[in-house]
């Protein structure tokens, strides 16, 4: 399922994923969380679809910069 390009996950698949993660969620909790999962899944698909060529800029993060 990790390489799947489907738009959404069925409620049964979502419950199976949360069970495998050991979350032990109740049905009302699953119902509340599922729309957020779908939303962020779409965001991830957009991020993964970006084709960064070799000449594209690389970004680095230095937590100590700027130093006082």
N, CA, C and O of each residue as an XYZ file, in Angstrom:
272
protein
N       0.816     -1.199      0.000
C       0.000      0.000      0.000
C       0.857      1.259      0.000
O       0.364      2.317     -0.392
N       2.090      1.194      0.413
C       2.939      2.375      0.483
C       3.217      2.949     -0.895
O       3.405      4.158     -1.025
N       3.249      2.110     -1.935
C       3.520      2.602     -3.272
C       2.239      2.885     -4.051
O       2.301      3.263     -5.220
N       1.096      2.710     -3.428
C      -0.178      2.913     -4.097
C      -0.426      4.397     -4.346
O      -0.082      5.241     -3.519
N      -1.024      4.705     -5.492
C      -1.352      6.089     -5.822
C      -2.858      6.338     -5.749
O      -3.371      7.255     -6.391
N      -3.564      5.521     -4.966
C      -4.997      5.726     -4.827
C      -5.259      7.020     -4.085
O      -4.420      7.485     -3.313
N      -6.422      7.597     -4.322
C      -6.761      8.870     -3.695
C      -7.123      8.724     -2.224
O      -6.896      9.648     -1.443
N      -7.682      7.580     -1.831
C      -8.094      7.455     -0.443
C      -7.968      6.024      0.033
O      -7.781      5.099     -0.758
N      -8.073      5.862      1.328
C      -8.003      4.577      1.990
C      -9.399      4.283      2.525
O     -10.052      5.166      3.081
N      -9.852      3.060      2.362
C     -11.176      2.718      2.870
C     -11.167      2.733      4.396
O     -10.113      2.574      5.013
N     -12.327      2.922      5.002
C     -12.382      2.902      6.474
C     -11.863      1.584      7.058
O     -11.256      1.578      8.129
N     -12.097      0.478      6.365
C     -11.613     -0.812      6.852
C     -10.081     -0.864      6.817
O      -9.451     -1.364      7.749
N      -9.491     -0.348      5.743
C      -8.030     -0.303      5.648
C      -7.448      0.623      6.708
O      -6.409      0.322      7.296
N      -8.113      1.744      6.952
C      -7.648      2.693      7.960
C      -7.672      2.049      9.341
O      -6.729      2.204     10.116
N      -8.743      1.328      9.650
C      -8.822      0.635     10.938
C      -7.717     -0.410     11.047
O      -7.099     -0.549     12.102
N      -7.468     -1.133      9.983
C      -6.406     -2.128      9.985
C      -5.040     -1.476     10.231
O      -4.224     -2.015     10.979
N      -4.790     -0.327      9.610
C      -3.517      0.377      9.811
C      -3.359      0.820     11.257
O      -2.282      0.672     11.835
N      -4.417      1.362     11.847
C      -4.324      1.814     13.237
C      -4.181      0.627     14.187
O      -3.488      0.722     15.200
N      -4.832     -0.485     13.866
C      -4.683     -1.685     14.695
C      -3.255     -2.209     14.622
O      -2.681     -2.594     15.641
N      -2.677     -2.227     13.424
C      -1.296     -2.693     13.264
C      -0.316     -1.792     14.004
O       0.723     -2.251     14.478
N      -0.652     -0.504     14.102
C       0.208      0.437     14.825
C       0.019      0.325     16.330
O       0.754      0.944     17.100
N      -0.969     -0.466     16.750
C      -1.201     -0.666     18.174
C      -1.907      0.485     18.853
O      -1.768      0.664     20.063
N      -2.670      1.279     18.095
C      -3.313      2.452     18.672
C      -4.575      2.116     19.457
O      -4.938      2.851     20.376
N      -5.247      1.024     19.115
C      -6.439      0.615     19.857
C      -7.519      1.681     19.896
O      -8.063      1.977     20.959
N      -7.831      2.259     18.744
C      -8.788      3.362     18.685
C     -10.217      2.851     18.598
O     -10.485      1.813     17.993
N     -11.133      3.597     19.214
C     -12.566      3.304     19.121
C     -13.085      3.824     17.785
O     -12.421      4.614     17.114
N     -14.280      3.372     17.407
C     -14.829      3.748     16.110
C     -15.038      5.252     15.980
O     -14.785      5.812     14.914
N     -15.494      5.920     17.040
C     -15.696      7.375     16.948
C     -14.368      8.107     16.779
O     -14.307      9.136     16.107
N     -13.307      7.583     17.385
C     -11.985      8.174     17.206
C     -11.494      7.976     15.773
O     -10.902      8.879     15.182
N     -11.744      6.800     15.226
C     -11.379      6.539     13.834
C     -12.134      7.467     12.891
O     -11.562      7.993     11.937
N     -13.407      7.662     13.159
C     -14.230      8.535     12.313
C     -13.740      9.980     12.350
O     -13.814     10.686     11.345
N     -13.244     10.419     13.495
C     -12.717     11.784     13.610
C     -11.357     11.927     12.928
O     -11.068     12.970     12.340
N     -10.526     10.900     12.998
C      -9.170     10.975     12.482
C      -9.074     10.722     10.979
O      -8.164     11.234     10.327
N      -9.987      9.949     10.429
C      -9.924      9.546      9.018
C      -9.890     10.740      8.064
O      -9.069     10.728      7.147
N     -10.731     11.775      8.221
C     -10.641     12.926      7.300
C      -9.284     13.631      7.342
O      -8.803     14.100      6.310
N      -8.674     13.709      8.498
C      -7.343     14.318      8.604
C      -6.296     13.462      7.904
O      -5.402     13.982      7.236
N      -6.413     12.155      8.059
C      -5.502     11.247      7.372
C      -5.618     11.425      5.866
O      -4.607     11.489      5.167
N      -6.850     11.505      5.361
C      -7.059     11.684      3.921
C      -6.469     13.002      3.432
O      -5.859     13.050      2.364
N      -6.645     14.068      4.202
C      -6.121     15.375      3.826
C      -4.596     15.350      3.734
O      -4.025     15.797      2.739
N      -3.942     14.834      4.758
C      -2.484     14.799      4.750
C      -1.941     13.802      3.738
O      -0.827     13.966      3.241
N      -2.711     12.783      3.434
C      -2.314     11.848      2.387
C      -2.249     12.559      1.037
O      -1.335     12.314      0.250
N      -3.206     13.431      0.770
C      -3.175     14.215     -0.470
C      -1.969     15.149     -0.501
O      -1.326     15.296     -1.541
N      -1.661     15.777      0.623
C      -0.487     16.648      0.688
C       0.783     15.859      0.394
O       1.650     16.328     -0.343
N       0.896     14.664      0.967
C       2.078     13.837      0.726
C       2.181     13.415     -0.727
O       3.282     13.356     -1.274
N       1.059     13.122     -1.359
C       1.093     12.768     -2.775
C       1.630     13.924     -3.603
O       2.386     13.709     -4.550
N       1.245     15.151     -3.255
C       1.753     16.326     -3.969
C       3.252     16.484     -3.765
O       3.982     16.776     -4.712
N       3.709     16.294     -2.546
C       5.141     16.427     -2.263
C       5.933     15.358     -3.001
O       6.985     15.647     -3.571
N       5.438     14.135     -2.993
C       6.152     13.034     -3.645
C       6.107     13.130     -5.159
O       6.923     12.505     -5.837
N       5.177     13.894     -5.702
C       5.078     14.008     -7.154
C       6.061     15.023     -7.739
O       6.237     15.075     -8.957
N       6.699     15.824     -6.896
C       7.655     16.817     -7.378
C       8.890     16.110     -7.918
O       9.473     15.258     -7.248
N       9.278     16.467     -9.127
C      10.444     15.860     -9.759
C      11.624     16.811     -9.601
O      11.760     17.777    -10.351
N      12.468     16.530     -8.626
C      13.642     17.367     -8.389
C      14.783     16.862     -9.258
O      15.289     15.756     -9.068
N      15.170     17.676    -10.193
C      16.272     17.311    -11.077
C      17.601     17.598    -10.368
O      17.627     18.237     -9.316
N      18.678     17.126    -10.944
C      19.998     17.270    -10.328
C      20.398     18.735    -10.168
O      21.154     19.072     -9.256
N      19.900     19.610    -11.045
C      20.315     21.004    -10.967
C      19.473     21.837    -10.002
O      19.719     23.032     -9.838
N      18.487     21.217     -9.366
C      17.662     21.955     -8.420
C      18.425     22.220     -7.133
O      19.360     21.504     -6.776
N      17.998     23.265     -6.454
C      18.658     23.710     -5.245
C      18.427     22.722     -4.103
O      17.328     22.191     -3.938
N      19.458     22.490     -3.333
C      19.339     21.691     -2.120
C      19.245     22.628     -0.931
O      19.945     23.639     -0.882
N      18.401     22.309      0.017
C      18.194     23.165      1.179
C      18.704     22.439      2.413
O      18.433     21.254      2.606
N      19.441     23.157      3.242
C      19.918     22.589      4.495
C      19.444     23.452      5.646
O      19.142     24.632      5.467
N      19.381     22.869      6.814
C      18.929     23.564      8.009
C      20.013     23.461      9.065
O      20.453     22.365      9.412
N      20.441     24.608      9.575
C      21.432     24.655     10.634
C      20.768     25.256     11.875
O      20.569     26.470     11.926
N      20.425     24.454     12.862
C      19.679     24.957     14.020
C      20.444     25.987     14.831
O      19.830     26.781     15.544
N      21.768     25.995     14.741
C      22.544     26.958     15.532
C      22.685     28.313     14.832
O      23.237     29.241     15.423
N      22.209     28.456     13.609
C      22.347     29.690     12.868
C      21.083     30.514     12.949
O      20.020     29.899     12.866
N      21.059     31.786     13.096
C      22.218     32.643     13.397
C      22.564     32.576     14.868
O      21.692     32.481     15.731
N      23.825     32.625     15.124
C      24.246     32.580     16.525
C      24.311     34.009     17.068
O      24.654     34.951     16.354
N      23.980     34.137     18.323
C      23.938     35.461     18.959
C      25.297     35.882     19.421
O      25.449     36.969     19.978
